[in-house]
């Protein structure tokens, strides 16, 4: 029993655990017992950072970049990101509009606690990455969920967002390509959402960390819209494209006046991002992304494979992802025919009876994930085949 002195605060109780890490821990326990586990759980690229990134990190440490740095990040990296994004999306980002953060998660956190007040309404897709709801509730803001539907390929559209806006709406969260469903947002909807938000004085928190994992067309960013400086709080990082998940290196692009305010918040939370990593990332951007094309082709093949394999399971329905490395199949018929309570029981049965890790759709974070499972296909093709084979055997047994 927790001692009275250590009773946790109401605010911290609003945080929910990211269940990808919960199931990661469960799978590691099974592996210790000798179980052959195949994990479609945590969303982590299965390739290493490019050799030139690792070499530049070692070089930066040898050069003495091991101490404190500015809270907003090293000037060299802010300049490189401004140039890189401007070239990538044909926009005109300035270094003073960039802030380096300790991962994209902290970029989201410091943005929401800086911009939101208790009672503000935050429109959040359902399903979506669970952090958005957790931080909103921590602040005392009210999440307003935009329910995504399979009939519309789980897409976010402007008309659906417009219906949810009230006088209390302060923020609209976009995440595209989207975790967990893998959809993108059409250019017309992005332009209409940003234009509408700028007129209403609403913040668009746009999490575009999967921007280079797009399989059929090029990503259209909120930074390509006319009014982005008036309303967009853009989040990205090095975890996915560069496979630098453990480095915890993210960044924000937004109005320069807001960036200066983020400096104080960042300083109070983590002082500064890691210095040698920033130097390595800045130099890595000079190499471009030609090396990534082969990786993207491989992930496209995996996307196609897992889509076809899942459709081969009787009763499973799914939408083909447009981006990211997730697929979000509907197992409603399987759950019903097997007499299960819900998708969480299905996840546990697959884990403990077949050694296959998936995540319950309701971990993202509400009703939109009922009867769904999330699969990450950041795993080798042979693991995809074997994992889906085990699930199929279980369903048909």
HUGI-V394467 format. One record per helix or strand of 3 or more residues. SS is the DSSP state (2 for helix, 1 for strand). FROM is the first residue (numbers start at 1). LEN is the number of residues. If there is no record, write none. Layout:
ss=SS from=FROM len=LEN
ss=SS from=FROM len=LEN
This chain:
ss=2 from=4 len=3
ss=2 from=12 len=3
ss=2 from=19 len=14
ss=2 from=51 len=12
ss=2 from=75 len=15
ss=2 from=95 len=3
ss=1 from=98 len=4
ss=2 from=103 len=13
ss=1 from=121 len=6
ss=2 from=131 len=9
ss=1 from=142 len=6
ss=2 from=150 len=3
ss=2 from=158 len=7
ss=1 from=169 len=7
ss=2 from=187 len=14
ss=1 from=203 len=5
ss=2 from=222 len=3
ss=2 from=228 len=4
ss=1 from=232 len=6
ss=2 from=245 len=3
ss=1 from=250 len=4
ss=2 from=256 len=15
ss=2 from=275 len=11
ss=2 from=292 len=20
ss=2 from=332 len=6
ss=2 from=343 len=12
ss=2 from=361 len=3
ss=2 from=367 len=3
ss=1 from=372 len=5
ss=2 from=381 len=16
